[in-house]
Amino acid sequence: MSFRDIFPKSSKVRIGRLPLGALLICVYLFLNPLVQLYAYYFNIDLLNFGAPLWKNFIIYGLAAPFVGYLLWIKHERARFAIYIFLTLEITRAIKGRHFDLLALSTAIIVYLQTGEARRIYPSLKPTEVTGRMKRTFTRFLYIMGKAK
Protein backbone atom coordinates (compact mmCIF):
# COMPACT_ATOMS: atom_id res chain seq x y z
CA MET A 1 0.00 0.00 0.00
CA SER A 2 1.46 3.31 -0.99
CA PHE A 3 0.87 6.83 0.25
CA ARG A 4 -1.38 7.49 -2.76
CA ASP A 5 -3.63 4.56 -1.79
CA ILE A 6 -4.34 6.17 1.57
CA PHE A 7 -4.60 9.77 0.33
CA PRO A 8 -6.23 9.77 -3.11
CA LYS A 9 -5.78 12.89 -5.23
CA SER A 10 -9.41 13.23 -6.21
CA SER A 11 -11.88 12.43 -3.49
CA LYS A 12 -15.45 12.88 -4.67
CA VAL A 13 -16.98 12.53 -1.21
CA ARG A 14 -19.44 15.19 -0.13
CA ILE A 15 -20.83 15.83 3.32
CA GLY A 16 -24.36 15.32 2.05
CA ARG A 17 -23.52 11.83 0.88
CA LEU A 18 -22.62 10.57 4.36
CA PRO A 19 -25.52 9.42 6.54
CA LEU A 20 -25.98 11.19 9.85
CA GLY A 21 -24.49 8.35 11.92
CA ALA A 22 -21.29 8.20 9.88
CA LEU A 23 -21.06 11.99 9.87
CA LEU A 24 -21.33 12.11 13.67
CA ILE A 25 -18.59 9.48 14.04
CA CYS A 26 -16.32 11.47 11.70
CA VAL A 27 -16.96 14.71 13.59
CA TYR A 28 -16.28 12.95 16.91
CA LEU A 29 -12.97 11.60 15.61
CA PHE A 30 -11.94 14.93 14.06
CA LEU A 31 -12.67 16.77 17.34
CA ASN A 32 -10.66 14.36 19.48
CA PRO A 33 -7.41 16.43 19.40
CA LEU A 34 -9.24 19.56 20.55
CA VAL A 35 -11.10 17.76 23.31
CA GLN A 36 -7.82 16.13 24.42
CA LEU A 37 -6.09 19.51 24.71
CA TYR A 38 -9.08 21.03 26.50
CA ALA A 39 -9.26 18.16 29.01
CA TYR A 40 -5.52 18.29 29.60
CA TYR A 41 -5.23 22.05 30.16
CA PHE A 42 -8.33 22.33 32.34
CA ASN A 43 -7.63 19.05 34.18
CA ILE A 44 -11.01 17.53 33.31
CA ASP A 45 -11.57 13.79 33.34
CA LEU A 46 -13.85 13.45 30.32
CA LEU A 47 -14.19 10.05 28.65
CA ASN A 48 -10.51 9.05 28.48
CA PHE A 49 -9.13 12.46 27.58
CA GLY A 50 -6.57 14.28 29.71
CA ALA A 51 -3.25 13.24 31.21
CA PRO A 52 -0.82 11.68 30.29
CA LEU A 53 -0.45 13.97 27.32
CA TRP A 54 2.04 12.06 25.16
CA LYS A 55 0.09 8.76 25.16
CA ASN A 56 -3.22 10.44 24.56
CA PHE A 57 -1.76 12.74 21.91
CA ILE A 58 -0.72 9.72 19.84
CA ILE A 59 -4.16 8.17 20.15
CA TYR A 60 -6.41 11.23 20.01
CA GLY A 61 -4.15 13.65 18.16
CA LEU A 62 -2.90 11.38 15.40
CA ALA A 63 -4.82 8.09 15.21
CA ALA A 64 -8.36 9.39 15.73
CA PRO A 65 -8.26 12.07 13.00
CA PHE A 66 -6.60 9.61 10.61
CA VAL A 67 -9.35 7.04 11.20
CA GLY A 68 -11.90 9.83 10.81
CA TYR A 69 -10.35 10.78 7.48
CA LEU A 70 -10.53 7.17 6.28
CA LEU A 71 -14.21 7.10 7.22
CA TRP A 72 -14.79 10.48 5.57
CA ILE A 73 -13.36 9.40 2.19
CA LYS A 74 -15.00 5.96 2.50
CA HIS A 75 -11.67 4.17 2.15
CA GLU A 76 -11.87 0.41 1.66
CA ARG A 77 -10.04 -0.16 4.96
CA ALA A 78 -12.05 2.36 6.98
CA ARG A 79 -14.19 -0.28 8.67
CA PHE A 80 -11.10 -2.25 9.70
CA ALA A 81 -9.39 0.91 10.97
CA ILE A 82 -12.34 1.99 13.11
CA TYR A 83 -12.61 -1.50 14.61
CA ILE A 84 -8.92 -1.42 15.57
CA PHE A 85 -9.30 2.07 17.03
CA LEU A 86 -12.43 1.16 18.98
CA THR A 87 -10.78 -2.00 20.32
CA LEU A 88 -8.03 0.21 21.72
CA GLU A 89 -10.64 2.58 23.15
CA ILE A 90 -12.60 -0.21 24.80
CA THR A 91 -9.44 -1.71 26.29
CA ARG A 92 -8.40 1.67 27.69
CA ALA A 93 -11.93 2.32 28.95
CA ILE A 94 -12.02 -0.95 30.88
CA LYS A 95 -8.51 -0.44 32.25
CA GLY A 96 -9.22 3.15 33.31
CA ARG A 97 -12.81 2.46 34.42
CA HIS A 98 -14.28 5.01 32.03
CA PHE A 99 -17.68 3.45 31.47
CA ASP A 100 -18.93 6.44 29.49
CA LEU A 101 -16.22 5.80 26.88
CA LEU A 102 -17.06 2.10 26.94
CA ALA A 103 -20.72 2.91 26.21
CA LEU A 104 -19.81 5.35 23.42
CA SER A 105 -17.40 2.94 21.73
CA THR A 106 -19.91 0.10 22.00
CA ALA A 107 -22.61 2.31 20.48
CA ILE A 108 -20.34 3.10 17.53
CA ILE A 109 -19.67 -0.62 17.01
CA VAL A 110 -23.41 -1.33 17.14
CA TYR A 111 -23.98 1.41 14.53
CA LEU A 112 -21.33 -0.17 12.29
CA GLN A 113 -23.40 -3.37 12.30
CA THR A 114 -26.42 -1.68 10.74
CA GLY A 115 -27.20 -2.08 7.07
CA GLU A 116 -26.60 1.61 6.39
CA ALA A 117 -23.03 1.45 7.70
CA ARG A 118 -22.33 -1.86 5.97
CA ARG A 119 -23.29 -0.33 2.61
CA ILE A 120 -20.95 2.61 3.12
CA TYR A 121 -18.07 0.69 4.71
CA PRO A 122 -18.03 -2.89 3.43
CA SER A 123 -15.97 -5.55 5.19
CA LEU A 124 -12.60 -6.58 3.86
CA LYS A 125 -12.74 -9.60 1.58
CA PRO A 126 -10.45 -12.38 2.89
CA THR A 127 -9.45 -13.53 -0.61
CA GLU A 128 -8.28 -10.03 -1.55
CA VAL A 129 -6.35 -9.65 1.70
CA THR A 130 -4.55 -12.98 1.34
CA GLY A 131 -3.81 -12.24 -2.33
CA ARG A 132 -2.34 -8.87 -1.37
CA MET A 133 -0.24 -10.51 1.35
CA LYS A 134 1.08 -13.11 -1.10
CA ARG A 135 2.04 -10.41 -3.61
CA THR A 136 3.79 -8.38 -0.91
CA PHE A 137 5.69 -11.44 0.34
CA THR A 138 6.70 -12.35 -3.22
CA ARG A 139 7.98 -8.81 -3.82
CA PHE A 140 9.90 -8.94 -0.55
CA LEU A 141 11.54 -12.22 -1.51
CA TYR A 142 12.39 -10.82 -4.93
CA ILE A 143 13.97 -7.70 -3.40
CA MET A 144 15.93 -9.77 -0.90
CA GLY A 145 17.15 -12.01 -3.69
CA LYS A 146 18.26 -8.97 -5.70
CA ALA A 147 20.04 -7.50 -2.69
CA LYS A 148 22.46 -10.46 -2.41
N, C-alpha and C positions, 0 to 999 in steps of 0.2 A: 504494500500500500504506500503510495507516495503522498507528498504534501498536497498535490493537486486533487487526489481522491477525496481528501478530507475537506479542503476548501475549494470548491468548484468556482470557476471564473464567472459563470452566468447562473445565478440562482433565481429561478422564476417563482419563488415562493412569496405569497402575499399574506398579509395579516388576515385578511378576510377569508382566506382559504383554510386557515386552521380552525378547528372547532374550539369552543370555549374552554373545554377541559384541557386540551393541549396548550392553548394559549396561556392559561393560568399557570400551568407547570413551567412553561418557558419563562414567564415573567418572574415566578418564584426563584428559578435557578439564576436568572440574570441579576436579580436583586440581592442574591446571597452575599457578594462582597461588601455591599453597602451596609447590610444588616450586621455582618460580622464586625466591620469597623465601628459601627454605632454601639453594638453590645460591648465591644472591648473598651472603647473610650469612656462609656458611661457606666461600666461595670454592671451590666444587666445580664442576668442568666435567662436568656430567651432561646427556646429550643435547645440547640447545642452550640450556639454562637457565644463568643467571648474568648476568655483566656484558655489555653495558651495560644498566643497569636500565630506563631510560625506553623504549627500543625493545622490550625483552622484556616490559615491563609492558603495553604496548599489545597485544602479540600474545598473551601467556600470561595476563595479568590481565583483559583485556576480551574479546578475540576468542574465545579458546578456551572460556571458560564460556558465552558467548553461543551458539556453535555447539553446544556440549554441550546447552544448553537446547533448541535447535531439534530436536536428535536425540531428546531426552527426550520432548518433546510430540508427536513425529512430525509436525512441520510439513511442509507440502508442498514447501518449499524447503530442507529439511534436507540432502538429498543434494547439492544444488548448493553449499550453504554448506560442507559438509565437504570437498568436492573443492577449493574455492577455498582453504580453510585448509590442506589437505594439500599443495597446489601450493606455497604459501608455505613450508611446512615443508621440503619436498624441496629447494626452491631454496636456502633458508638452510643446509640440511644439506650440500649439495654445496659451497656457497661456504665454509662453515666447516669442511669435512672432518669432519663428525660422521656417520660411517657407521652408528652405532647408531640415530640418529634417521631416517636414510634407510631403514634396514631396517624400523623400526617404522611409519613413514608408508606405506611400500610394502605392508606386511602389512595395514594398515587398508584401503587401496585394494583389495587382493585380496579382503578380507572383503566389502567393499561390492559386489563383483561376484557374490557367491553369491546363490542364489535366495532364501534366508531374508532377506537384507538388501534385496533388490529388492522383496520383498513389503511390507516395513515402510516403506521409503523409495523410492517409485517415482520414476522420472525425470520431469523437467519435460516437458510436451507442447509441442512447438514451435508448434502452432496457437494454444494458449492464451497463450503468451508473446507472440507477435506481435500477437494480438488485444488483449492488455493494453497493449502498447506503443502501438498505434494509438489506443486510447481515451485514454491518458495524453497523447499528442501532440495529439489533438483538443481535450482539455480545456485544455492549455497554450495552444494557438492561440486558443481561445475567451476565456481569461482575458486574454491579451495584447491581443486585439481590444477587450475591455471596458475595459482600462486606458487606451486612447487617448482 
